[in-house]
Amino acid sequence: MANLEKLQFPPLESDGGNYLFWSTMVRNHLTAETLTDTIADGYDPGTNNDQRARAAKSYMFIIRHLAPDLQLQYINTTNPTTVWRALRLQFDNLRDTLQPTALCEWENLRFSDYKSVSEYNLAFAEGGMMKPQKMKKITRGRKIARVLATSVAQTDIGQKIAEHQNICL
């Protein structure tokens, strides 16, 4: 009985913030349990007891991995396909809205010696980072100097965030 209470991964947040991770984990678990067909469009357990038991198992797994307010929202639904489709309609658009912003943030990510990822990639591709160098002993002083050199480039965080938001919007 204690095993029923243990969640395999964090439940879906009520705002859908972790939907992409959650949906991947649910789909993987249902695949491992050979229950993926229970969330496929058009699935109907019918009157077959085995199919109804599989649908109930899938439904219980999905419901247990939802935030409490989402559980209340879907408590009267017993078909896992209906719950899966409703959650997909409600939260799957996050991929379309978050991906462009994430790509923009990645492109404008700044490294200590480069203005953007593109410049870093260009320098790496040209072989500037691939040339063999003499191995130098890494001392504590070198580590501290590297940290300070890296953090000095990030001193005016507020201005960089404002610039970044203007670029990515």
C-alpha positions as CSV (number, residue, x, y, z in Angstrom):
1,M,0.0,0.0,0.0
2,A,2.9,2.4,0.7
3,N,4.1,1.9,-2.9
4,L,0.9,3.5,-4.2
5,E,1.7,6.8,-2.4
6,K,5.2,7.1,-3.9
7,L,5.3,9.3,-6.9
8,Q,7.8,8.5,-9.7
9,F,8.4,12.2,-10.6
10,P,7.0,15.6,-9.6
11,P,3.3,16.1,-10.3
12,L,2.1,18.5,-13.0
13,E,1.9,22.0,-11.6
14,S,-1.4,23.8,-11.8
15,D,0.1,26.4,-14.1
16,G,1.6,23.8,-16.4
17,G,5.2,25.1,-15.8
18,N,6.6,21.5,-15.9
19,Y,4.2,20.2,-18.6
20,L,6.9,19.2,-21.1
21,F,8.9,17.2,-18.5
22,W,5.7,15.8,-17.0
23,S,4.2,14.6,-20.3
24,T,7.4,13.0,-21.3
25,M,7.6,11.1,-18.0
26,V,4.0,10.0,-18.1
27,R,4.3,8.8,-21.7
28,N,7.5,6.9,-20.9
29,H,5.9,5.2,-17.8
30,L,2.8,4.2,-19.8
31,T,5.0,2.8,-22.5
32,A,7.0,0.8,-20.0
33,E,3.7,-0.5,-18.6
34,T,2.3,-1.1,-22.2
35,L,-0.5,1.3,-21.5
36,T,0.3,3.9,-24.2
37,D,-2.8,2.9,-26.2
38,T,-5.0,4.0,-23.3
39,I,-4.1,7.7,-24.0
40,A,-4.3,7.5,-27.8
41,D,-7.1,9.4,-29.5
42,G,-10.1,7.2,-30.1
43,Y,-9.4,4.8,-27.3
44,D,-12.5,3.3,-25.8
45,P,-12.2,0.7,-23.1
46,G,-15.7,-0.6,-23.9
47,T,-17.2,-3.4,-21.8
48,N,-14.1,-5.6,-21.8
49,N,-13.0,-6.0,-18.1
50,D,-9.3,-6.2,-19.1
51,Q,-9.4,-3.1,-21.1
52,R,-11.3,-1.2,-18.4
53,A,-8.7,-2.3,-15.8
54,R,-5.9,-1.1,-18.1
55,A,-7.7,2.3,-18.6
56,A,-8.3,2.6,-14.8
57,K,-4.6,1.9,-14.1
58,S,-3.6,4.5,-16.7
59,Y,-6.1,7.0,-15.3
60,M,-5.0,6.6,-11.7
61,F,-1.3,7.1,-12.7
62,I,-2.1,10.3,-14.6
63,I,-4.4,11.7,-11.8
64,R,-1.9,10.9,-9.0
65,H,0.8,12.9,-10.9
66,L,-1.4,16.1,-11.1
67,A,-1.5,19.0,-8.7
68,P,-4.4,18.8,-6.3
69,D,-6.5,21.5,-8.0
70,L,-6.0,19.7,-11.4
71,Q,-7.0,16.5,-9.7
72,L,-10.3,18.1,-8.6
73,Q,-10.8,19.4,-12.1
74,Y,-10.7,15.9,-13.7
75,I,-12.1,13.9,-10.8
76,N,-15.3,13.1,-12.6
77,T,-13.6,12.0,-15.8
78,T,-12.8,8.3,-15.9
79,N,-11.3,7.9,-19.4
80,P,-7.6,8.5,-19.5
81,T,-7.8,9.6,-23.1
82,T,-10.1,12.5,-22.2
83,V,-7.8,13.7,-19.4
84,W,-4.7,13.4,-21.6
85,R,-6.3,15.3,-24.4
86,A,-7.7,18.0,-22.1
87,L,-4.2,18.5,-20.5
88,R,-2.6,18.6,-23.9
89,L,-5.0,21.2,-25.1
90,Q,-4.5,23.3,-22.0
91,F,-0.7,23.1,-21.7
92,D,0.9,21.9,-24.9
93,N,1.0,25.4,-26.3
94,L,3.8,26.1,-23.9
95,R,6.2,24.5,-26.3
96,D,5.2,27.0,-28.9
97,T,5.4,30.0,-26.5
98,L,8.5,29.0,-24.6
99,Q,10.7,27.6,-27.3
100,P,11.3,30.9,-29.2
101,T,12.1,32.7,-26.0
102,A,14.5,29.9,-24.9
103,L,16.2,30.0,-28.3
104,C,16.6,33.8,-28.1
105,E,18.1,33.5,-24.6
106,W,20.5,30.9,-25.8
107,E,21.6,32.9,-28.8
108,N,22.2,35.9,-26.6
109,L,23.9,34.0,-23.7
110,R,27.1,35.7,-22.9
111,F,30.4,33.9,-22.1
112,S,33.2,35.7,-20.3
113,D,35.3,36.3,-23.4
114,Y,32.6,36.3,-26.1
115,K,29.6,38.6,-26.7
116,S,27.3,35.7,-27.7
117,V,27.1,32.0,-28.3
118,S,27.5,32.5,-32.0
119,E,30.9,34.2,-31.5
120,Y,32.0,31.4,-29.1
121,N,30.9,28.7,-31.6
122,L,32.8,30.5,-34.4
123,A,36.0,30.8,-32.3
124,F,35.7,27.1,-31.4
125,A,35.1,26.1,-35.0
126,E,38.1,28.1,-36.2
127,G,40.2,26.1,-33.9
128,G,41.2,28.7,-31.5
129,M,40.2,26.5,-28.7
130,M,41.3,23.3,-30.3
131,K,45.1,24.2,-30.5
132,P,47.1,22.2,-28.0
133,Q,48.5,24.3,-25.3
134,K,51.2,23.6,-22.8
135,M,49.7,22.2,-19.6
136,K,50.0,24.7,-16.8
137,K,49.7,23.7,-13.2
138,I,46.3,25.0,-11.9
139,T,46.9,26.7,-8.6
140,R,44.4,28.1,-6.2
141,G,45.5,31.6,-7.3
142,R,44.8,30.8,-11.0
143,K,41.3,29.5,-10.1
144,I,40.5,32.7,-8.1
145,A,41.9,34.8,-10.9
146,R,39.7,33.0,-13.5
147,V,36.6,33.4,-11.3
148,L,37.3,37.1,-10.8
149,A,37.9,37.6,-14.5
150,T,34.6,35.9,-15.3
151,S,32.6,37.7,-12.7
152,V,34.0,41.1,-13.6
153,A,32.3,40.8,-17.0
154,Q,28.9,40.4,-15.2
155,T,29.1,43.3,-12.8
156,D,26.2,45.3,-14.3
157,I,23.6,42.6,-14.2
158,G,20.6,44.9,-14.2
159,Q,21.6,46.6,-17.4
160,K,22.4,43.3,-19.1
161,I,19.0,41.9,-18.1
162,A,17.2,45.0,-19.4
163,E,19.2,44.7,-22.7
164,H,18.4,41.0,-22.9
165,Q,14.7,41.6,-22.4
166,N,14.6,44.2,-25.1
167,I,16.4,41.8,-27.5
168,C,14.2,38.8,-26.7
169,L,10.7,40.4,-26.7
